[in-house]
Each structure stands twice: as C-alpha cells, then as structure tokens.
Amino acid sequence: MVALDIPAGGAKGNLPWVEKYRPETLDDLVSHKEIIRTINKLINNNQLPHLLFYGPPGTGKTSTILAAAKQIYTGKQYKSLVLEV
C-alpha cells in the first residue's frame, strides 16, 4: 500500500478504496504488460529516462509510477524523494 499518514487509532480501514487496494509492485499491476516490462528493463539497467504518462482516468498511471518508485527507492528514500499530489 501507499504510505499514508494514518490517524491515531489505526483507521486504515477508513482509507479510500483506491488507496487501500493500490498495487504495491509493478508485478501486482494487471494490465499494460508491455509497458511494465519496458519500465522494469529500464530500472534494472539503471537507465530510467524522464517519462510522461498520459491517458484517461482510471487506467493505472499513478499506480504504475508509484510502484516503480517503490522499486527504485526504499524506506526513507521513498518518503523523502517521492511527493504524491
């Protein structure tokens, strides 16, 4: 899941559905297999260029880039280098 500030009392069940069930890794994503394979190859070769994701709402743009960021950065790096807006 995406690291969110969860209110005291463990209200994780109160997260929006899309955040609660968002894929955590690129392998968890169901569609766009060719795109995911390409992103994995770029990450593994350490040659990730600037990317622009576009498409209609609900197609997995945010989930894809957040999963890629989690693969690139770990723990403290992710929290300090990834900004979700």
C-alpha positions as CSV (number, residue, x, y, z in Angstrom):
1,M,0.0,0.0,0.0
2,V,1.0,3.6,-0.4
3,A,2.5,5.1,2.8
4,L,-0.1,7.5,4.1
5,D,-0.4,9.3,7.4
6,I,-2.9,7.1,9.2
7,P,-4.6,8.9,12.1
8,A,-4.1,7.6,15.6
9,G,-6.2,4.6,16.4
10,G,-5.3,2.7,13.2
11,A,-8.0,3.9,10.9
12,K,-6.5,2.1,8.0
13,G,-10.0,0.8,7.2
14,N,-11.1,4.4,6.5
15,L,-8.7,4.8,3.6
16,P,-10.3,5.4,0.2
17,W,-10.8,2.2,-1.8
18,V,-8.2,3.2,-4.4
19,E,-5.5,3.7,-1.8
20,K,-6.4,0.7,0.3
21,Y,-6.1,-1.7,-2.7
22,R,-3.5,0.1,-4.8
23,P,-0.9,-2.3,-6.3
24,E,2.5,-2.1,-4.4
25,T,4.8,-3.5,-7.0
26,L,5.0,-3.5,-10.8
27,D,4.2,-7.2,-10.8
28,D,0.9,-6.5,-9.0
29,L,-0.3,-4.4,-11.9
30,V,-2.7,-6.4,-14.1
31,S,-2.7,-4.6,-17.4
32,H,-0.2,-2.9,-19.7
33,K,2.3,-5.8,-19.5
34,E,4.5,-4.5,-22.3
35,I,4.8,-1.1,-20.7
36,I,5.6,-2.7,-17.3
37,R,8.1,-4.9,-18.9
38,T,9.8,-1.9,-20.5
39,I,9.8,0.1,-17.2
40,N,11.3,-2.9,-15.4
41,K,14.0,-3.3,-18.0
42,L,14.9,0.5,-17.7
43,I,15.0,0.2,-13.9
44,N,17.2,-2.9,-14.0
45,N,19.6,-1.3,-16.4
46,N,19.7,1.9,-14.3
47,Q,18.8,3.9,-17.4
48,L,15.4,5.4,-16.5
49,P,14.7,8.5,-18.6
50,H,12.1,11.2,-17.9
51,L,8.7,9.7,-18.5
52,L,5.3,11.2,-19.3
53,F,2.3,9.1,-18.6
54,Y,-1.0,10.1,-20.2
55,G,-4.4,8.6,-20.7
56,P,-7.9,8.6,-19.4
57,P,-8.7,8.5,-15.7
58,G,-8.5,5.1,-14.1
59,T,-6.0,3.4,-16.4
60,G,-3.3,3.0,-13.8
61,K,-0.9,5.9,-14.5
62,T,-0.5,6.8,-10.8
63,S,-0.4,3.2,-9.6
64,T,2.3,2.4,-12.2
65,I,4.6,5.3,-11.3
66,L,4.2,4.8,-7.6
67,A,5.0,1.0,-7.9
68,A,8.1,1.9,-10.0
69,A,9.2,4.5,-7.4
70,K,8.8,1.9,-4.6
71,Q,11.0,-0.4,-6.7
72,I,13.7,2.3,-7.2
73,Y,13.6,3.8,-3.7
74,T,13.2,2.0,-0.4
75,G,12.0,3.1,3.1
76,K,13.3,6.5,4.0
77,Q,14.4,7.3,0.4
78,Y,10.9,6.8,-0.8
79,K,9.4,9.0,1.8
80,S,11.9,11.8,1.2
81,L,12.1,11.6,-2.6
82,V,8.6,10.8,-3.7
83,L,5.9,13.5,-3.5
84,E,2.3,12.5,-4.1
85,V,-0.1,15.2,-5.1
